[in-house]
Amino acid sequence: MGETIKAVAVTGDGSLQIEARSRPAPGPGEVLLDIKAAGVNRGDLMQRKGLYPPPPGAPPTMGLEAVGVIAETGEGVTGWSPGDRVGALIAGGCYVAAPVGEKFQHARNRPR
């Protein structure tokens, strides 16, 4: 395994555990976030119970909202740079140290 990150995973009995996973790379139109804080909302709680499946193409890791700093940008990303502080509402993947964000029109710059 190359560079790793920590991710929160749901086990078969619904409990949570921290796992090491390969660090993802941002694809075209995506960014990699260094997550500073992640929210827990109803969707997350329902996914943990198996009652709210993630949408097709969503990361396997739970977590729908986070704030953090852009670590890397994928090809074609404009208007965003590593170091920008952002908040994100995405289809999943916020319960990790550095998830790949969805197409970046969903994020907003935080005033400095």
C-alpha positions in Angstrom: 0.0 0.0 0.0 1.4 3.5 -0.9 0.7 6.5 1.3 -2.2 5.8 3.7 -4.9 7.7 5.4 -7.2 6.8 8.3 -10.9 6.2 7.6 -13.9 5.4 9.7 -15.5 2.1 8.6 -18.8 0.5 9.5 -18.4 -3.1 10.5 -21.0 -5.9 9.9 -22.6 -5.3 13.3 -22.9 -1.6 12.7 -20.0 -0.5 15.0 -17.4 1.9 13.8 -13.6 1.2 13.5 -10.6 3.1 12.2 -8.9 1.5 9.2 -5.9 2.4 7.1 -6.6 2.9 3.4 -4.7 4.0 0.4 -4.6 7.8 -0.1 -6.8 8.7 -3.0 -5.9 11.0 -5.8 -8.3 13.6 -7.2 -9.7 12.9 -10.6 -10.6 15.4 -13.3 -12.7 18.2 -11.8 -12.2 17.0 -8.2 -10.1 18.1 -5.2 -8.4 16.2 -2.4 -9.3 17.7 1.0 -7.4 17.6 4.2 -10.4 17.2 6.5 -10.3 19.3 9.7 -13.8 18.5 10.9 -16.7 16.4 9.7 -20.4 16.6 10.6 -22.7 13.8 11.6 -26.1 14.2 10.2 -29.3 12.0 9.7 -28.0 10.6 6.4 -24.9 9.3 8.1 -26.9 7.7 10.9 -29.3 6.1 8.4 -26.3 4.8 6.3 -24.8 3.2 9.4 -28.0 1.3 10.0 -28.1 0.2 6.3 -31.3 2.2 5.6 -29.9 4.9 3.3 -27.6 3.6 0.6 -25.0 5.9 -0.9 -25.7 7.1 -4.4 -24.0 5.3 -7.3 -20.3 6.3 -7.6 -20.1 7.6 -4.0 -17.0 6.7 -2.0 -17.5 3.6 0.3 -16.7 5.7 3.4 -19.5 7.5 5.2 -19.6 11.2 5.8 -21.6 13.8 3.9 -20.2 17.1 5.2 -16.8 18.5 6.2 -14.6 21.5 6.4 -10.9 21.4 5.5 -8.1 22.6 3.3 -7.5 21.7 -0.3 -4.5 19.4 -0.4 -4.5 18.8 -4.2 -6.5 19.6 -7.3 -7.3 17.4 -10.2 -7.1 18.2 -13.8 -9.4 20.9 -15.0 -10.0 22.5 -11.6 -10.0 26.3 -11.8 -10.6 28.9 -9.1 -9.3 26.6 -6.3 -5.8 26.0 -5.1 -4.0 23.9 -2.5 -4.3 25.8 0.8 -7.8 27.2 0.2 -10.1 26.6 3.2 -13.5 25.2 2.2 -16.7 23.6 3.4 -18.1 20.7 1.4 -21.4 18.8 1.2 -20.7 15.7 -0.9 -22.1 12.2 -1.6 -19.7 10.5 0.9 -16.2 10.1 2.1 -15.8 12.8 4.8 -15.0 10.3 7.5 -11.4 10.1 6.3 -8.2 12.1 6.7 -8.2 13.2 3.1 -11.2 12.2 0.8 -11.6 13.0 -2.8 -14.3 15.6 -3.1 -17.0 15.6 -5.8 -17.0 18.0 -8.6 -16.0 21.2 -6.9 -19.0 23.5 -7.7 -20.4 22.3 -4.3 -17.7 23.9 -2.2 -17.4 27.5 -1.1 -14.4 29.5 0.0 -14.4 30.6 3.6 -13.6 34.3 4.0 -10.1 34.8 5.4 
